[in-house]
Amino acid sequence: MIGNRPQFIKAAAVSPLLRRRAQELLVHTGQHHDDELSTVFFAELGIPQPELELRISGGSNASQTARMLAALEPAIRDADPDCVLVYGDTNSTLAGALAAVTLGVPVAHVEAGMRSFDRTMPEEVNRVLTDHISALLLCSSQVPVDNLRREGISAAVELVGDVMVDVAALVAPAARERTDLVRSRGLTPGAYLLATAHRAGNVDDPQRLGALVELLERVDAEVVLPLHPRTRARLVEFGLWERLAHAPGLQLTEPLGYLELSALLVNARAVLTDSGGLQKEAYLAGVPCLTLRPSTEWVETVEAGWNTLVDLDFERLGAALSRPLPAQRPALYGDGSAGARVVDALTRRFGEDARG
């Protein structure tokens, strides 16, 4: 079950391996339906084309999840799978898990146990609920394993590592060499900031979005900001578009494919983001991250000194940018074999001999 950019990346590490050992029916809910946010990732990452595309996007979190549930129930019933595999913390994740358990189909959750401990985030609610109804919880590091134990989870929990490490290990070397993609935008490797913003807590609140625009206006560096469609729509709706478009040193772009975004990431001075996935990708690339949120689920990256929670505070952002890089960057999320461990866990628990 996939629906957005981080899930496409995770599926790239799992689906090809899974299809060598089992039959997979890949369902794309359509949560990210734009070519820039969807189709291009399948082409660049070699993800198998989905057998089923639901094209469900837009609307509130509740209405989108409800529409996904209504469409997924008959799809899962007809497929009669041994399990339903979900990734991450999106509406697609929760809808897939709920639809499966109501039909008596066990759920396996990749990236289980992540917690920001901020229940105002829809993603936090999605991941907590999904974990508590899943039969197999596949964790990226020891921290989420410990989170699940504290919550009294009785389902099977396995530490497999992070599947995004697998993909980064393949893509990062080539992305680092693609300085042409950086220079084609008039940027100098190592001298610019890559920014992204799409979280509801930042872009759906006019005051928060205004504070984000002000922060970007004040940054004393070249900044490239690929605009998520949701963010663009809110900027226009709240009358902030023209102000951001004319911010000095800020370059707005369309959403980018995985390779170009990776090239901009690995060659950046730092990353400013409210994305959970990009925080982790920055860590894997050895690029400091300034997280535009007051909390994060990737607490290990903060503890290691590579990620700083600046929220929308310009003073904290400036202080973080001026700090030297940490001397070490531990391998927090595994050795790049997480996809194989996920497939091993799935076939061991839900294979033909294990069913029932």
Contacts in CASP RR format, 6 or more apart in sequence:
PFRMAT RR
TARGET T0000
AUTHOR 0000-0000-0000
METHOD contacts of the structure
MODEL  1
MIGNRPQFIKAAAVSPLLRRRAQELLVHTGQHHDDELSTVFFAELGIPQP
ELELRISGGSNASQTARMLAALEPAIRDADPDCVLVYGDTNSTLAGALAA
VTLGVPVAHVEAGMRSFDRTMPEEVNRVLTDHISALLLCSSQVPVDNLRR
EGISAAVELVGDVMVDVAALVAPAARERTDLVRSRGLTPGAYLLATAHRA
GNVDDPQRLGALVELLERVDAEVVLPLHPRTRARLVEFGLWERLAHAPGL
QLTEPLGYLELSALLVNARAVLTDSGGLQKEAYLAGVPCLTLRPSTEWVE
TVEAGWNTLVDLDFERLGAALSRPLPAQRPALYGDGSAGARVVDALTRRF
GEDARG
1 7 0 8 1.000
1 27 0 8 1.000
1 29 0 8 1.000
1 72 0 8 1.000
1 84 0 8 1.000
1 85 0 8 1.000
1 86 0 8 1.000
1 87 0 8 1.000
1 92 0 8 1.000
1 93 0 8 1.000
1 95 0 8 1.000
1 96 0 8 1.000
2 8 0 8 1.000
2 10 0 8 1.000
2 11 0 8 1.000
2 26 0 8 1.000
2 27 0 8 1.000
2 28 0 8 1.000
2 29 0 8 1.000
2 50 0 8 1.000
2 87 0 8 1.000
2 92 0 8 1.000
3 28 0 8 1.000
3 29 0 8 1.000
3 30 0 8 1.000
3 31 0 8 1.000
3 32 0 8 1.000
3 38 0 8 1.000
3 90 0 8 1.000
3 92 0 8 1.000
4 31 0 8 1.000
4 32 0 8 1.000
4 37 0 8 1.000
4 90 0 8 1.000
4 92 0 8 1.000
5 32 0 8 1.000
5 37 0 8 1.000
5 41 0 8 1.000
5 258 0 8 1.000
6 87 0 8 1.000
6 88 0 8 1.000
6 164 0 8 1.000
6 275 0 8 1.000
6 276 0 8 1.000
6 277 0 8 1.000
7 87 0 8 1.000
7 88 0 8 1.000
7 90 0 8 1.000
7 92 0 8 1.000
7 93 0 8 1.000
8 38 0 8 1.000
8 41 0 8 1.000
8 42 0 8 1.000
8 45 0 8 1.000
8 47 0 8 1.000
8 258 0 8 1.000
9 41 0 8 1.000
9 45 0 8 1.000
9 163 0 8 1.000
9 164 0 8 1.000
9 167 0 8 1.000
9 258 0 8 1.000
10 87 0 8 1.000
10 88 0 8 1.000
10 110 0 8 1.000
10 111 0 8 1.000
10 163 0 8 1.000
10 164 0 8 1.000
10 167 0 8 1.000
11 26 0 8 1.000
11 47 0 8 1.000
11 87 0 8 1.000
12 41 0 8 1.000
12 45 0 8 1.000
12 46 0 8 1.000
12 47 0 8 1.000
12 167 0 8 1.000
13 163 0 8 1.000
13 164 0 8 1.000
13 166 0 8 1.000
13 167 0 8 1.000
13 338 0 8 1.000
13 339 0 8 1.000
13 342 0 8 1.000
14 85 0 8 1.000
14 110 0 8 1.000
14 163 0 8 1.000
14 339 0 8 1.000
14 342 0 8 1.000
14 343 0 8 1.000
15 24 0 8 1.000
15 26 0 8 1.000
15 47 0 8 1.000
15 48 0 8 1.000
16 46 0 8 1.000
16 48 0 8 1.000
17 339 0 8 1.000
17 340 0 8 1.000
17 342 0 8 1.000
17 343 0 8 1.000
18 24 0 8 1.000
18 342 0 8 1.000
18 343 0 8 1.000
18 346 0 8 1.000
19 48 0 8 1.000
21 343 0 8 1.000
21 347 0 8 1.000
22 343 0 8 1.000
22 346 0 8 1.000
22 347 0 8 1.000
22 351 0 8 1.000
24 48 0 8 1.000
25 51 0 8 1.000
25 52 0 8 1.000
25 79 0 8 1.000
25 81 0 8 1.000
26 47 0 8 1.000
26 48 0 8 1.000
26 49 0 8 1.000
26 50 0 8 1.000
26 51 0 8 1.000
26 52 0 8 1.000
27 50 0 8 1.000
27 51 0 8 1.000
27 52 0 8 1.000
27 53 0 8 1.000
27 54 0 8 1.000
27 72 0 8 1.000
27 75 0 8 1.000
28 38 0 8 1.000
28 50 0 8 1.000
28 52 0 8 1.000
28 53 0 8 1.000
28 54 0 8 1.000
29 54 0 8 1.000
29 56 0 8 1.000
29 68 0 8 1.000
29 71 0 8 1.000
29 72 0 8 1.000
29 91 0 8 1.000
29 92 0 8 1.000
29 95 0 8 1.000
30 38 0 8 1.000
30 53 0 8 1.000
30 54 0 8 1.000
30 55 0 8 1.000
30 56 0 8 1.000
30 57 0 8 1.000
30 92 0 8 1.000
31 56 0 8 1.000
31 57 0 8 1.000
31 64 0 8 1.000
31 90 0 8 1.000
31 91 0 8 1.000
31 92 0 8 1.000
32 38 0 8 1.000
32 57 0 8 1.000
33 55 0 8 1.000
33 57 0 8 1.000
34 229 0 8 1.000
34 255 0 8 1.000
36 254 0 8 1.000
36 255 0 8 1.000
36 256 0 8 1.000
36 257 0 8 1.000
37 228 0 8 1.000
37 229 0 8 1.000
37 255 0 8 1.000
40 257 0 8 1.000
40 258 0 8 1.000
41 47 0 8 1.000
41 257 0 8 1.000
41 258 0 8 1.000
42 49 0 8 1.000
44 257 0 8 1.000
44 258 0 8 1.000
44 259 0 8 1.000
45 167 0 8 1.000
45 258 0 8 1.000
52 75 0 8 1.000
54 68 0 8 1.000
54 71 0 8 1.000
54 72 0 8 1.000
54 75 0 8 1.000
56 64 0 8 1.000
56 67 0 8 1.000
56 68 0 8 1.000
56 71 0 8 1.000
57 64 0 8 1.000
58 64 0 8 1.000
61 91 0 8 1.000
61 122 0 8 1.000
61 200 0 8 1.000
64 91 0 8 1.000
65 91 0 8 1.000
65 94 0 8 1.000
65 95 0 8 1.000
68 91 0 8 1.000
68 92 0 8 1.000
68 95 0 8 1.000
68 96 0 8 1.000
68 99 0 8 1.000
69 95 0 8 1.000
69 96 0 8 1.000
69 98 0 8 1.000
69 99 0 8 1.000
72 95 0 8 1.000
72 96 0 8 1.000
72 99 0 8 1.000
73 99 0 8 1.000
73 102 0 8 1.000
73 103 0 8 1.000
76 84 0 8 1.000
76 96 0 8 1.000
76 99 0 8 1.000
76 100 0 8 1.000
76 103 0 8 1.000
76 105 0 8 1.000
77 103 0 8 1.000
81 105 0 8 1.000
82 105 0 8 1.000
82 106 0 8 1.000
82 350 0 8 1.000
82 351 0 8 1.000
82 352 0 8 1.000
82 355 0 8 1.000
83 100 0 8 1.000
83 105 0 8 1.000
83 106 0 8 1.000
83 107 0 8 1.000
83 108 0 8 1.000
83 135 0 8 1.000
83 136 0 8 1.000
83 346 0 8 1.000
83 349 0 8 1.000
83 350 0 8 1.000
84 96 0 8 1.000
84 97 0 8 1.000
84 99 0 8 1.000
84 100 0 8 1.000
84 105 0 8 1.000
84 106 0 8 1.000
84 107 0 8 1.000
84 108 0 8 1.000
85 107 0 8 1.000
85 108 0 8 1.000
85 110 0 8 1.000
85 346 0 8 1.000
86 92 0 8 1.000
86 93 0 8 1.000
86 96 0 8 1.000
86 97 0 8 1.000
86 107 0 8 1.000
86 108 0 8 1.000
86 109 0 8 1.000
86 110 0 8 1.000
86 130 0 8 1.000
86 134 0 8 1.000
87 93 0 8 1.000
87 109 0 8 1.000
87 110 0 8 1.000
87 111 0 8 1.000
88 109 0 8 1.000
88 110 0 8 1.000
88 111 0 8 1.000
88 114 0 8 1.000
88 126 0 8 1.000
88 127 0 8 1.000
88 130 0 8 1.000
89 111 0 8 1.000
89 114 0 8 1.000
89 123 0 8 1.000
89 124 0 8 1.000
89 126 0 8 1.000
89 127 0 8 1.000
89 130 0 8 1.000
90 123 0 8 1.000
90 126 0 8 1.000
91 122 0 8 1.000
91 126 0 8 1.000
93 109 0 8 1.000
93 126 0 8 1.000
93 127 0 8 1.000
93 130 0 8 1.000
94 125 0 8 1.000
94 126 0 8 1.000
94 129 0 8 1.000
94 130 0 8 1.000
96 107 0 8 1.000
97 107 0 8 1.000
97 109 0 8 1.000
97 129 0 8 1.000
97 130 0 8 1.000
97 133 0 8 1.000
97 134 0 8 1.000
98 129 0 8 1.000
98 133 0 8 1.000
100 106 0 8 1.000
100 107 0 8 1.000
101 107 0 8 1.000
101 133 0 8 1.000
106 134 0 8 1.000
106 135 0 8 1.000
106 136 0 8 1.000
106 350 0 8 1.000
107 130 0 8 1.000
107 133 0 8 1.000
107 134 0 8 1.000
107 135 0 8 1.000
107 136 0 8 1.000
108 134 0 8 1.000
108 135 0 8 1.000
108 136 0 8 1.000
108 137 0 8 1.000
108 138 0 8 1.000
108 345 0 8 1.000
108 346 0 8 1.000
108 349 0 8 1.000
108 350 0 8 1.000
109 130 0 8 1.000
109 131 0 8 1.000
109 134 0 8 1.000
109 136 0 8 1.000
109 137 0 8 1.000
109 138 0 8 1.000
110 138 0 8 1.000
110 163 0 8 1.000
110 342 0 8 1.000
111 127 0 8 1.000
111 138 0 8 1.000
111 139 0 8 1.000
111 140 0 8 1.000
111 144 0 8 1.000
111 162 0 8 1.000
111 163 0 8 1.000
112 127 0 8 1.000
112 130 0 8 1.000
112 131 0 8 1.000
112 134 0 8 1.000
112 137 0 8 1.000
112 138 0 8 1.000
112 139 0 8 1.000
112 144 0 8 1.000
112 148 0 8 1.000
112 157 0 8 1.000
113 127 0 8 1.000
113 131 0 8 1.000
113 137 0 8 1.000
113 139 0 8 1.000
113 144 0 8 1.000
113 145 0 8 1.000
113 147 0 8 1.000
113 148 0 8 1.000
114 127 0 8 1.000
114 140 0 8 1.000
114 144 0 8 1.000
114 147 0 8 1.000
114 297 0 8 1.000
114 298 0 8 1.000
115 124 0 8 1.000
115 127 0 8 1.000
115 128 0 8 1.000
115 144 0 8 1.000
115 147 0 8 1.000
115 297 0 8 1.000
116 123 0 8 1.000
116 124 0 8 1.000
116 293 0 8 1.000
116 295 0 8 1.000
116 296 0 8 1.000
116 297 0 8 1.000
117 124 0 8 1.000
117 295 0 8 1.000
118 124 0 8 1.000
118 294 0 8 1.000
118 295 0 8 1.000
119 125 0 8 1.000
119 128 0 8 1.000
120 201 0 8 1.000
121 199 0 8 1.000
121 200 0 8 1.000
121 201 0 8 1.000
122 200 0 8 1.000
124 297 0 8 1.000
127 297 0 8 1.000
131 137 0 8 1.000
131 148 0 8 1.000
131 151 0 8 1.000
131 153 0 8 1.000
132 151 0 8 1.000
132 153 0 8 1.000
134 155 0 8 1.000
135 155 0 8 1.000
135 156 0 8 1.000
135 349 0 8 1.000
136 155 0 8 1.000
136 156 0 8 1.000
136 158 0 8 1.000
136 345 0 8 1.000
136 346 0 8 1.000
136 349 0 8 1.000
136 350 0 8 1.000
137 148 0 8 1.000
137 153 0 8 1.000
137 155 0 8 1.000
137 156 0 8 1.000
137 157 0 8 1.000
137 158 0 8 1.000
138 158 0 8 1.000
138 160 0 8 1.000
138 341 0 8 1.000
138 342 0 8 1.000
138 345 0 8 1.000
139 145 0 8 1.000
139 148 0 8 1.000
139 157 0 8 1.000
139 158 0 8 1.000
139 159 0 8 1.000
139 160 0 8 1.000
139 161 0 8 1.000
140 160 0 8 1.000
140 161 0 8 1.000
140 162 0 8 1.000
140 333 0 8 1.000
140 338 0 8 1.000
141 159 0 8 1.000
141 161 0 8 1.000
141 162 0 8 1.000
141 300 0 8 1.000
141 332 0 8 1.000
141 333 0 8 1.000
141 334 0 8 1.000
142 159 0 8 1.000
143 299 0 8 1.000
143 300 0 8 1.000
145 157 0 8 1.000
145 159 0 8 1.000
148 157 0 8 1.000
149 157 0 8 1.000
156 349 0 8 1.000
158 341 0 8 1.000
158 345 0 8 1.000
160 338 0 8 1.000
160 339 0 8 1.000
160 341 0 8 1.000
160 342 0 8 1.000
160 345 0 8 1.000
161 333 0 8 1.000
161 334 0 8 1.000
161 336 0 8 1.000
161 338 0 8 1.000
161 341 0 8 1.000
162 280 0 8 1.000
162 333 0 8 1.000
162 334 0 8 1.000
162 338 0 8 1.000
163 338 0 8 1.000
163 339 0 8 1.000
163 342 0 8 1.000
164 277 0 8 1.000
164 280 0 8 1.000
164 281 0 8 1.000
164 284 0 8 1.000
164 333 0 8 1.000
165 284 0 8 1.000
165 333 0 8 1.000
165 334 0 8 1.000
165 335 0 8 1.000
165 336 0 8 1.000
165 338 0 8 1.000
166 336 0 8 1.000
166 337 0 8 1.000
166 338 0 8 1.000
166 339 0 8 1.000
168 281 0 8 1.000
168 284 0 8 1.000
168 285 0 8 1.000
169 336 0 8 1.000
171 258 0 8 1.000
171 259 0 8 1.000
171 262 0 8 1.000
172 262 0 8 1.000
172 266 0 8 1.000
172 284 0 8 1.000
172 285 0 8 1.000
174 259 0 8 1.000
175 259 0 8 1.000
175 262 0 8 1.000
175 263 0 8 1.000
175 265 0 8 1.000
175 266 0 8 1.000
176 263 0 8 1.000
176 266 0 8 1.000
176 267 0 8 1.000
178 259 0 8 1.000
178 260 0 8 1.000
178 263 0 8 1.000
179 189 0 8 1.000
179 263 0 8 1.000
179 267 0 8 1.000
181 259 0 8 1.000
181 260 0 8 1.000
181 263 0 8 1.000
181 264 0 8 1.000
182 188 0 8 1.000
182 189 0 8 1.000
182 192 0 8 1.000
182 263 0 8 1.000
182 264 0 8 1.000
182 267 0 8 1.000
183 189 0 8 1.000
185 224 0 8 1.000
185 251 0 8 1.000
185 253 0 8 1.000
185 264 0 8 1.000
187 222 0 8 1.000
187 224 0 8 1.000
187 251 0 8 1.000
187 264 0 8 1.000
188 222 0 8 1.000
189 267 0 8 1.000
190 267 0 8 1.000
190 268 0 8 1.000
190 269 0 8 1.000
191 221 0 8 1.000
191 222 0 8 1.000
191 269 0 8 1.000
192 221 0 8 1.000
192 222 0 8 1.000
192 223 0 8 1.000
192 224 0 8 1.000
192 268 0 8 1.000
192 269 0 8 1.000
193 219 0 8 1.000
193 221 0 8 1.000
193 222 0 8 1.000
193 223 0 8 1.000
193 224 0 8 1.000
193 268 0 8 1.000
193 269 0 8 1.000
193 270 0 8 1.000
193 271 0 8 1.000
193 272 0 8 1.000
194 223 0 8 1.000
194 224 0 8 1.000
194 264 0 8 1.000
194 265 0 8 1.000
194 268 0 8 1.000
194 270 0 8 1.000
194 271 0 8 1.000
194 272 0 8 1.000
194 273 0 8 1.000
195 216 0 8 1.000
195 223 0 8 1.000
195 224 0 8 1.000
195 225 0 8 1.000
195 271 0 8 1.000
195 272 0 8 1.000
195 273 0 8 1.000
196 225 0 8 1.000
196 226 0 8 1.000
196 228 0 8 1.000
196 271 0 8 1.000
196 272 0 8 1.000
196 273 0 8 1.000
196 274 0 8 1.000
196 275 0 8 1.000
196 278 0 8 1.000
197 203 0 8 1.000
197 212 0 8 1.000
197 225 0 8 1.000
197 228 0 8 1.000
197 231 0 8 1.000
197 273 0 8 1.000
197 274 0 8 1.000
197 292 0 8 1.000
198 228 0 8 1.000
198 230 0 8 1.000
198 231 0 8 1.000
198 274 0 8 1.000
198 275 0 8 1.000
199 274 0 8 1.000
199 275 0 8 1.000
199 293 0 8 1.000
201 208 0 8 1.000
201 274 0 8 1.000
202 208 0 8 1.000
202 209 0 8 1.000
202 212 0 8 1.000
202 274 0 8 1.000
202 292 0 8 1.000
202 293 0 8 1.000
202 312 0 8 1.000
203 209 0 8 1.000
203 212 0 8 1.000
203 228 0 8 1.000
203 230 0 8 1.000
203 231 0 8 1.000
203 234 0 8 1.000
203 235 0 8 1.000
204 234 0 8 1.000
206 238 0 8 1.000
208 312 0 8 1.000
209 234 0 8 1.000
209 235 0 8 1.000
209 238 0 8 1.000
209 240 0 8 1.000
210 238 0 8 1.000
210 240 0 8 1.000
211 312 0 8 1.000
212 292 0 8 1.000
212 312 0 8 1.000
213 235 0 8 1.000
213 240 0 8 1.000
213 243 0 8 1.000
213 244 0 8 1.000
213 247 0 8 1.000
214 314 0 8 1.000
215 292 0 8 1.000
215 312 0 8 1.000
215 314 0 8 1.000
215 317 0 8 1.000
216 223 0 8 1.000
216 225 0 8 1.000
216 244 0 8 1.000
216 247 0 8 1.000
216 250 0 8 1.000
217 243 0 8 1.000
217 244 0 8 1.000
217 247 0 8 1.000
217 248 0 8 1.000
217 250 0 8 1.000
218 314 0 8 1.000
219 250 0 8 1.000
219 272 0 8 1.000
219 314 0 8 1.000
219 317 0 8 1.000
221 249 0 8 1.000
221 269 0 8 1.000
221 321 0 8 1.000
222 249 0 8 1.000
222 251 0 8 1.000
223 249 0 8 1.000
223 250 0 8 1.000
223 251 0 8 1.000
223 272 0 8 1.000
224 251 0 8 1.000
224 253 0 8 1.000
224 264 0 8 1.000
225 250 0 8 1.000
225 251 0 8 1.000
225 252 0 8 1.000
225 253 0 8 1.000
226 253 0 8 1.000
226 254 0 8 1.000
226 255 0 8 1.000
226 256 0 8 1.000
226 261 0 8 1.000
227 235 0 8 1.000
227 252 0 8 1.000
227 253 0 8 1.000
227 254 0 8 1.000
227 255 0 8 1.000
228 255 0 8 1.000
229 255 0 8 1.000
232 241 0 8 1.000
234 240 0 8 1.000
235 241 0 8 1.000
235 244 0 8 1.000
244 250 0 8 1.000
244 252 0 8 1.000
245 252 0 8 1.000
256 264 0 8 1.000
262 281 0 8 1.000
262 285 0 8 1.000
265 271 0 8 1.000
265 278 0 8 1.000
265 281 0 8 1.000
265 282 0 8 1.000
265 285 0 8 1.000
265 287 0 8 1.000
266 285 0 8 1.000
266 286 0 8 1.000
266 287 0 8 1.000
268 287 0 8 1.000
269 287 0 8 1.000
269 288 0 8 1.000
269 321 0 8 1.000
270 287 0 8 1.000
270 288 0 8 1.000
270 289 0 8 1.000
270 290 0 8 1.000
270 320 0 8 1.000
270 321 0 8 1.000
271 278 0 8 1.000
271 279 0 8 1.000
271 282 0 8 1.000
271 287 0 8 1.000
271 288 0 8 1.000
271 289 0 8 1.000
271 290 0 8 1.000
272 289 0 8 1.000
272 290 0 8 1.000
272 292 0 8 1.000
272 317 0 8 1.000
273 279 0 8 1.000
273 282 0 8 1.000
273 289 0 8 1.000
273 290 0 8 1.000
273 291 0 8 1.000
273 292 0 8 1.000
274 291 0 8 1.000
274 292 0 8 1.000
274 293 0 8 1.000
276 296 0 8 1.000
276 297 0 8 1.000
276 298 0 8 1.000
277 298 0 8 1.000
278 289 0 8 1.000
279 289 0 8 1.000
279 291 0 8 1.000
279 296 0 8 1.000
279 298 0 8 1.000
279 301 0 8 1.000
279 307 0 8 1.000
280 298 0 8 1.000
280 301 0 8 1.000
280 333 0 8 1.000
282 288 0 8 1.000
282 289 0 8 1.000
282 301 0 8 1.000
282 306 0 8 1.000
282 307 0 8 1.000
283 289 0 8 1.000
283 298 0 8 1.000
283 301 0 8 1.000
283 304 0 8 1.000
283 306 0 8 1.000
283 307 0 8 1.000
283 329 0 8 1.000
283 332 0 8 1.000
284 333 0 8 1.000
286 306 0 8 1.000
286 329 0 8 1.000
288 306 0 8 1.000
288 307 0 8 1.000
288 308 0 8 1.000
288 320 0 8 1.000
288 321 0 8 1.000
288 323 0 8 1.000
288 325 0 8 1.000
289 301 0 8 1.000
289 306 0 8 1.000
289 307 0 8 1.000
289 308 0 8 1.000
290 307 0 8 1.000
290 308 0 8 1.000
290 310 0 8 1.000
290 317 0 8 1.000
290 320 0 8 1.000
290 321 0 8 1.000
291 307 0 8 1.000
291 308 0 8 1.000
291 309 0 8 1.000
291 310 0 8 1.000
292 310 0 8 1.000
292 311 0 8 1.000
292 312 0 8 1.000
293 309 0 8 1.000
293 311 0 8 1.000
294 309 0 8 1.000
294 311 0 8 1.000
295 309 0 8 1.000
296 302 0 8 1.000
296 307 0 8 1.000
296 309 0 8 1.000
298 307 0 8 1.000
300 332 0 8 1.000
301 307 0 8 1.000
301 332 0 8 1.000
302 308 0 8 1.000
302 309 0 8 1.000
304 326 0 8 1.000
304 328 0 8 1.000
304 329 0 8 1.000
304 330 0 8 1.000
304 332 0 8 1.000
305 326 0 8 1.000
306 325 0 8 1.000
306 326 0 8 1.000
306 329 0 8 1.000
308 316 0 8 1.000
308 320 0 8 1.000
308 323 0 8 1.000
310 316 0 8 1.000
310 317 0 8 1.000
310 318 0 8 1.000
310 320 0 8 1.000
348 354 0 8 1.000
END
